[in-house]
């Protein structure tokens, strides 16, 4: 019953998406389409989603009616009937008559085939250069587009935008793909186990030929499935609360022999602020503050961001010198390693009460320590 209900819900959602689609389109398509939108605060959050099947000469989709936000990461997964990668270019443009180029870079992360169908996943981070907001006329929508080397029998795209993803070169974490076959329920489509940091995003897509109606992987949120006579496609995502690993597996239903492919990837969160993880403690004048003052970069949800490796500078915040202002000595700019900056040799020369230290890094919200004393008490 659960599998039947899931499949019915997917078909209903695709039908509704087609019925309410605006008329303005870059070019014609016979396939179903869908768009949903949501928002979140703190760390990585779902922003926009869209997709459709039924493409034969090129594959495209616009975010309709609301564009993603600048700085988002877009994950675009293309699927088609065929056993070789015939995508020649992935790019973006607006949905106006001129197809105004936008210019974000979409990088191939994974390609996989089961010998019948193919799946290729591309990622663009820190997307820019398009108008934000909602455009009821459909002439300013952001379009993600794939050119093909040759026509296809059927194909499409499912794409999702997320806010809060790192804009650094190592925003992309682990990724992998797998394929297999089955003929009954449950047939397990297994994308494999991926290491993941706290606050990071796991994004996974499965496609089945001759089957579908999946059970969502444990801990994942399902986005709307796409169906056509040739394939059943479901994207899912999870934002990890704790560092460890994540293992997306789907239970597919086949009534006859069929095949499946699956892809999963990890995107790391953006660092937005600094936080003290080892506070300064009371010590004597001119003596090194021990244990060493330690700071970490965090995302908006408070998770440490291991991809941050920038310089962090420390200084006196509140100067508590009793006779004269204290001076901070030691290495006051430290390059973070895996998101953590450790200040090993800090000292202050003047007795005082209620000192604080403050830290700063380019592009991040700074932080101020708890108060501490320089002296015997």
RODO-2510 file (C-alpha; in nm, 4 decimals, decimal comma):
residues 377
     n   res          X          Y          Z
     1     x     0,0000     0,0000     0,0000
     2     x     0,2810     0,2399     0,0800
     3     x     0,4425     0,1867    -0,2607
     4     x     0,1129     0,2375    -0,4429
     5     x     0,0432     0,5558    -0,2485
     6     x     0,3887     0,6929    -0,3218
     7     x     0,3546     0,6292    -0,6935
     8     x     0,0059     0,7798    -0,7030
     9     x     0,1342     1,0880    -0,5205
    10     x     0,4197     1,1259    -0,7670
    11     x     0,1875     1,1035    -1,0668
    12     x    -0,0561     1,3510    -0,9104
    13     x     0,2231     1,5998    -0,8374
    14     x     0,3564     1,5806    -1,1927
    15     x     0,0093     1,6239    -1,3367
    16     x    -0,0554     1,9315    -1,1231
    17     x     0,2783     2,0814    -1,2207
    18     x     0,1921     2,0505    -1,5896
    19     x    -0,1558     2,1968    -1,5451
    20     x    -0,0413     2,5183    -1,3786
    21     x     0,2714     2,5773    -1,5887
    22     x     0,2959     2,9325    -1,7304
    23     x     0,2902     2,9686    -2,1072
    24     x     0,6300     3,1367    -2,1497
    25     x     0,8918     2,8698    -2,2213
    26     x     1,2334     2,8848    -2,3898
    27     x     1,1151     2,6202    -2,6363
    28     x     0,8612     2,3431    -2,6540
    29     x     0,8518     2,0252    -2,4517
    30     x     0,6009     1,7448    -2,4240
    31     x     0,7143     1,6201    -2,0841
    32     x     0,5687     1,6830    -1,7393
    33     x     0,7258     1,9479    -1,5201
    34     x     0,7122     2,0413    -1,1524
    35     x     0,8284     2,3153    -0,9216
    36     x     0,8081     2,3559    -0,5475
    37     x     0,9716     2,6052    -0,3164
    38     x     1,0569     2,6252     0,0501
    39     x     1,2929     2,8191     0,2714
    40     x     1,4984     2,7596     0,5825
    41     x     1,7257     2,9492     0,8189
    42     x     2,0618     2,8570     0,9648
    43     x     2,3211     2,6443     0,7846
    44     x     2,2312     2,4652     0,4625
    45     x     1,8632     2,4847     0,3717
    46     x     1,6443     2,3782     0,0798
    47     x     1,5605     2,6681    -0,1510
    48     x     1,4037     2,5709    -0,4860
    49     x     1,3348     2,2596    -0,6899
    50     x     1,2217     2,1810    -1,0431
    51     x     1,2232     1,9073    -1,2999
    52     x     1,0588     1,7373    -1,5962
    53     x     1,0842     1,4395    -1,8297
    54     x     0,9908     1,3985    -2,1946
    55     x     1,2858     1,5721    -2,3620
    56     x     1,4233     1,4327    -2,6901
    57     x     1,6673     1,6800    -2,8493
    58     x     1,7918     1,8862    -2,5551
    59     x     1,7271     1,8867    -2,1796
    60     x     1,6376     2,2017    -1,9866
    61     x     1,4327     2,3290    -1,6944
    62     x     1,3619     2,6678    -1,5417
    63     x     1,3120     2,7537    -1,1753
    64     x     0,9502     2,8667    -1,1898
    65     x     0,8082     3,0976    -1,0707
    66     x     1,0790     3,1833    -0,8137
    67     x     1,4513     3,1898    -0,8850
    68     x     1,7107     3,0634    -0,6362
    69     x     1,9130     3,3060    -0,4273
    70     x     2,2545     3,4379    -0,5187
    71     x     2,5208     3,2236    -0,3538
    72     x     2,3116     2,9044    -0,3757
    73     x     2,4448     2,5704    -0,4912
    74     x     2,2474     2,4037    -0,7705
    75     x     2,2559     2,0259    -0,8166
    76     x     2,1284     1,9285    -1,1624
    77     x     2,0831     1,5595    -1,2447
    78     x     2,0124     1,4720    -1,6083
    79     x     1,8615     1,1365    -1,7057
    80     x     1,8014     0,9828    -2,0462
    81     x     1,7483     0,6574    -2,2329
    82     x     2,0918     0,5533    -2,3553
    83     x     2,4132     0,3944    -2,2327
    84     x     2,6694     0,6661    -2,3122
    85     x     2,7207     1,0222    -2,1927
    86     x     2,6032     1,2409    -2,4809
    87     x     2,5893     1,5695    -2,2863
    88     x     2,8181     1,8162    -2,4622
    89     x     2,7554     2,1236    -2,2471
    90     x     2,5644     2,2292    -1,9346
    91     x     2,5008     2,6001    -1,8911
    92     x     2,2411     2,8480    -1,7647
    93     x     2,0487     3,1358    -1,9156
    94     x     1,7321     3,3352    -1,8591
    95     x     1,3974     3,2327    -2,0059
    96     x     1,3581     3,5566    -2,2031
    97     x     1,3401     3,5634    -2,5829
    98     x     1,7150     3,6255    -2,6102
    99     x     1,8082     3,3379    -2,3763
   100     x     2,0327     3,5868    -2,1981
   101     x     2,3459     3,3984    -2,0809
   102     x     2,3984     3,3818    -1,7052
   103     x     2,7409     3,2200    -1,6980
   104     x     2,7600     2,9954    -1,3925
   105     x     2,9872     2,6898    -1,4181
   106     x     2,8300     2,3442    -1,3910
   107     x     3,0825     2,0714    -1,3119
   108     x     3,0224     1,7040    -1,3834
   109     x     3,0374     1,5161    -1,0536
   110     x     2,9112     1,1685    -1,1431
   111     x     2,8023     0,9800    -1,4553
   112     x     2,6561     0,6304    -1,4318
   113     x     2,4695     0,3956    -1,6645
   114     x     2,2944     0,0627    -1,6141
   115     x     2,3348    -0,0211    -1,9830
   116     x     1,9822     0,1023    -2,0578
   117     x     1,9550     0,4484    -1,9046
   118     x     2,2113     0,7091    -1,8023
   119     x     2,2377     0,9620    -1,5211
   120     x     2,4790     1,2560    -1,5020
   121     x     2,4943     1,4912    -1,2050
   122     x     2,6364     1,8427    -1,2300
   123     x     2,6950     2,0962    -0,9518
   124     x     2,7285     2,4747    -0,9620
   125     x     2,8202     2,6570    -0,6406
   126     x     2,7870     3,0245    -0,5496
   127     x     2,5549     3,0938    -0,8438
   128     x     2,5265     3,4585    -0,9497
   129     x     2,4255     3,6971    -1,2306
   130     x     2,0498     3,6374    -1,2513
   131     x     1,7565     3,8326    -1,1051
   132     x     1,6307     3,7034    -0,7716
   133     x     1,2600     3,6835    -0,6982
   134     x     0,9354     3,5698    -0,8589
   135     x     0,8493     3,6410    -1,2227
   136     x     0,4868     3,5543    -1,3070
   137     x     0,5446     3,6239    -1,6769
   138     x     0,8146     3,3591    -1,6893
   139     x     1,0615     3,5802    -1,8773
   140     x     1,3328     3,6080    -1,6102
   141     x     1,3427     3,2518    -1,4819
   142     x     1,6823     3,0888    -1,4404
   143     x     1,7140     2,7976    -1,6862
   144     x     1,9604     2,5086    -1,6495
   145     x     2,0246     2,3570    -1,9915
   146     x     2,2108     2,0578    -2,1347
   147     x     2,3006     2,0275    -2,5041
   148     x     2,3158     1,6733    -2,6403
   149     x     2,5387     1,5223    -2,9074
   150     x     2,2446     1,3313    -3,0575
   151     x     1,8658     1,2994    -3,0074
   152     x     1,7296     1,0712    -2,7358
   153     x     1,4151     0,8655    -2,6935
   154     x     1,3325     1,0206    -2,3563
   155     x     1,5121     1,2243    -2,0953
   156     x     1,4834     1,4967    -1,8397
   157     x     1,6246     1,6801    -1,5424
   158     x     1,5695     1,7094    -1,1707
   159     x     1,7430     2,0069    -1,0116
   160     x     1,7550     2,1558    -0,6648
   161     x     1,9012     2,4746    -0,5194
   162     x     2,0278     2,4992    -0,1610
   163     x     2,1276     2,8034     0,0411
   164     x     2,4152     2,7964     0,2881
   165     x     2,6547     2,5798     0,0868
   166     x     3,0240     2,6678     0,0992
   167     x     3,1554     2,8887    -0,1802
   168     x     3,5123     2,7607    -0,1414
   169     x     3,6891     2,5316    -0,3860
   170     x     3,6308     2,2303    -0,1618
   171     x     3,2550     2,2772    -0,1238
   172     x     3,2061     1,9357    -0,2850
   173     x     3,2631     1,6441    -0,0515
   174     x     3,2466     1,2704    -0,1191
   175     x     3,0410     1,1416    -0,4123
   176     x     2,9767     0,8118    -0,5885
   177     x     2,7361     0,6208    -0,8121
   178     x     2,6118     0,2657    -0,8537
   179     x     2,3871     0,0571    -1,0791
   180     x     2,2039    -0,2722    -1,0594
   181     x     1,8978    -0,4725    -1,1558
   182     x     1,5937    -0,6338    -0,9975
   183     x     1,2587    -0,7981    -1,0586
   184     x     1,0690    -0,7866    -0,7276
   185     x     0,9971    -0,5718    -0,4230
   186     x     1,2115    -0,4834    -0,2474
   187     x     1,4981    -0,4332    -0,4875
   188     x     1,7586    -0,2287    -0,3022
   189     x     1,9153     0,0569    -0,4962
   190     x     2,2281     0,1394    -0,2986
   191     x     2,4372     0,4479    -0,3710
   192     x     2,6957     0,3471    -0,1089
   193     x     2,8204     0,4997     0,2159
   194     x     2,9576     0,8545     0,2170
   195     x     3,1540     1,0309     0,4927
   196     x     2,9850     1,3565     0,5940
   197     x     3,0523     1,6482     0,8277
   198     x     2,8003     1,7891     1,0734
   199     x     2,5777     2,0394     0,8976
   200     x     2,6676     1,9091     0,5494
   201     x     2,4166     1,8186     0,2800
   202     x     2,3735     1,4719     0,1305
   203     x     2,1901     1,4735    -0,2034
   204     x     2,0936     1,1480    -0,3697
   205     x     1,8974     1,0510    -0,6819
   206     x     1,7803     0,7125    -0,8043
   207     x     1,6297     0,6188    -1,1392
   208     x     1,4565     0,2919    -1,2219
   209     x     1,3723     0,1423    -1,5617
   210     x     1,0763    -0,0948    -1,5325
   211     x     1,0120    -0,0154    -1,1671
   212     x     0,9727     0,2576    -0,9110
   213     x     0,7562     0,3498    -0,6122
   214     x     1,0495     0,3693    -0,3757
   215     x     1,0716     0,3854     0,0000
   216     x     1,2628     0,7024     0,0887
   217     x     1,6122     0,6428     0,2334
   218     x     1,6208     0,6634     0,6124
   219     x     1,6806     1,0174     0,7319
   220     x     1,6190     1,1737     0,3900
   221     x     1,3521     1,4164     0,2746
   222     x     1,1949     1,3260    -0,0588
   223     x     1,1430     1,5731    -0,3395
   224     x     0,8710     1,5036    -0,5942
   225     x     0,9309     1,1997    -0,8132
   226     x     0,9204     1,2176    -1,1931
   227     x     0,7699     0,9451    -1,4100
   228     x     0,7556     0,8612    -1,7783
   229     x     0,6963     0,5357    -1,9664
   230     x     1,0726     0,4753    -1,9624
   231     x     1,1886     0,5813    -1,6182
   232     x     1,1038     0,6655    -1,2595
   233     x     1,3245     0,9287    -1,0944
   234     x     1,3370     1,0421    -0,7309
   235     x     1,5679     1,3015    -0,5716
   236     x     1,6150     1,3079    -0,1931
   237     x     1,8263     1,5095     0,0473
   238     x     1,9407     1,5059     0,4089
   239     x     2,1198     1,7660     0,6204
   240     x     2,3416     1,5846     0,8679
   241     x     2,3235     1,6804     1,2336
   242     x     2,6448     1,5048     1,3383
   243     x     2,9683     1,4114     1,1657
   244     x     2,9907     1,0501     1,0544
   245     x     2,8571     0,8744     0,7467
   246     x     2,5366     0,8553     0,5492
   247     x     2,4074     0,5668     0,3386
   248     x     2,1167     0,6347     0,0999
   249     x     1,9313     0,3181     0,0029
   250     x     1,5975     0,2922    -0,1742
   251     x     1,3570    -0,0030    -0,1789
   252     x     1,2343    -0,0191    -0,5392
   253     x     0,9390    -0,2149    -0,6676
   254     x     0,9753    -0,4135    -0,9923
   255     x     0,6974    -0,6236    -1,1453
   256     x     0,9357    -0,7623    -1,4091
   257     x     1,3123    -0,7534    -1,4648
   258     x     1,4453    -0,3986    -1,4715
   259     x     1,7492    -0,1870    -1,3932
   260     x     1,8399     0,1051    -1,1680
   261     x     2,1086     0,3664    -1,1191
   262     x     2,1803     0,5846    -0,8156
   263     x     2,4071     0,8787    -0,7399
   264     x     2,4883     1,0468    -0,4076
   265     x     2,7064     1,3444    -0,3189
   266     x     2,7947     1,5645    -0,0223
   267     x     2,8094     1,9452    -0,0181
   268     x     2,9756     2,1209     0,2734
   269     x     2,8196     2,4170     0,4556
   270     x     2,9457     2,7726     0,4291
   271     x     3,1283     2,9236     0,7245
   272     x     2,9403     3,2304     0,8474
   273     x     3,0817     3,3115     1,1896
   274     x     3,3514     3,2365     1,4461
   275     x     3,3089     3,0790     1,7881
   276     x     3,5433     3,0137     2,0794
   277     x     3,5806     2,6461     2,1622
   278     x     3,8589     2,7014     2,4194
   279     x     3,8085     3,0254     2,6100
   280     x     4,0977     3,2338     2,7527
   281     x     4,1637     3,1635     3,1183
   282     x     4,3143     3,3578     3,4077
   283     x     4,6945     3,3640     3,3988
   284     x     4,9848     3,5718     3,5224
   285     x     5,1241     3,8723     3,3317
   286     x     5,3586     3,7840     3,0432
   287     x     5,2793     3,4118     3,0809
   288     x     5,1241     3,2192     2,7899
   289     x     4,7503     3,1730     2,8252
   290     x     4,6916     2,8003     2,8720
   291     x     4,5182     2,5972     2,7549
   292     x     4,5691     2,7604     2,4162
   293     x     4,2824     2,9818     2,3024
   294     x     4,1033     2,8000     2,0190
   295     x     3,8449     2,9246     1,7712
   296     x     3,6388     2,7449     1,5081
   297     x     3,4456     2,8580     1,2034
   298     x     3,0776     2,7607     1,2144
   299     x     2,7788     2,7647     0,9846
   300     x     2,4542     2,9415     1,0659
   301     x     2,3346     2,6399     1,2644
   302     x     2,6447     2,6287     1,4866
   303     x     2,8200     2,3319     1,3224
   304     x     3,1968     2,3510     1,2812
   305     x     3,2911     2,4026     0,9168
   306     x     3,5996     2,1962     0,8392
   307     x     3,6353     2,3409     0,4882
   308     x     3,7315     2,6848     0,6243
   309     x     4,1084     2,7346     0,6084
   310     x     4,1397     3,1126     0,6143
   311     x     4,3372     3,3445     0,8456
   312     x     4,1867     3,4355     1,1851
   313     x     4,3073     3,7410     1,3784
   314     x     4,2784     3,7897     1,7546
   315     x     4,2976     4,1105     1,9606
   316     x     4,1989     4,2478     2,2993
   317     x     3,8304     4,3318     2,3145
   318     x     3,7744     4,4798     2,6591
   319     x     4,1001     4,5993     2,8129
   320     x     4,0906     4,5302     3,1859
   321     x     4,4333     4,6703     3,2787
   322     x     4,4287     4,8091     3,6348
   323     x     4,7242     5,0500     3,6217
   324     x     4,7625     5,0857     3,2468
   325     x     4,6116     4,9129     2,9406
   326     x     4,7404     4,5650     2,8736
   327     x     4,9134     4,4670     2,5503
   328     x     4,8494     4,1343     2,3777
   329     x     5,1607     3,9550     2,2557
   330     x     5,2159     3,6353     2,0605
   331     x     5,1040     3,5092     1,7205
   332     x     4,7886     3,7085     1,6618
   333     x     4,7002     3,5841     1,3118
   334     x     4,6673     3,2092     1,2640
   335     x     4,5558     3,0139     0,9565
   336     x     4,2723     2,7790     1,0416
   337     x     4,3262     2,4086     0,9775
   338     x     4,0073     2,2123     0,9084
   339     x     3,8112     2,5080     1,0396
   340     x     4,0048     2,5469     1,3664
   341     x     4,2513     2,8243     1,4607
   342     x     4,4678     2,7660     1,7687
   343     x     4,6580     3,0510     1,9361
   344     x     4,9385     2,8802     2,1259
   345     x     5,1486     3,1657     2,2616
   346     x     4,9240     3,4560     2,3636
   347     x     5,0110     3,6638     2,6689
   348     x     4,9098     3,9978     2,8259
   349     x     5,1577     4,2120     3,0154
   350     x     4,9393     4,4056     3,2634
   351     x     4,7463     4,2971     3,5715
   352     x     4,3745     4,3440     3,5255
   353     x     4,0217     4,2125     3,5602
   354     x     3,7549     4,1600     3,2983
   355     x     3,9743     4,1276     2,9906
   356     x     3,8129     3,9823     2,6762
   357     x     3,9555     3,8744     2,3428
   358     x     3,7854     3,9174     2,0080
   359     x     3,8483     3,7306     1,6833
   360     x     3,7846     3,8243     1,3216
   361     x     3,8134     3,6650     0,9775
   362     x     3,7281     3,8035     0,6355
   363     x     3,3663     3,7400     0,5412
   364     x     3,2722     3,5915     0,8798
   365     x     3,0940     3,7336     1,1813
   366     x     3,3452     3,7805     1,4614
   367     x     3,3184     3,6653     1,8218
   368     x     3,4187     3,7895     2,1663
   369     x     3,5388     3,5674     2,4492
   370     x     3,4178     3,5407     2,8043
   371     x     3,5912     3,7730     3,0467
   372     x     3,9079     3,6613     3,2269
   373     x     4,1715     3,8110     3,4545
   374     x     4,5456     3,8657     3,4350
   375     x     4,6850     3,8132     3,7822
   376     x     4,6770     3,5654     4,0668
   377     x     4,2960     3,5506     4,0930
***
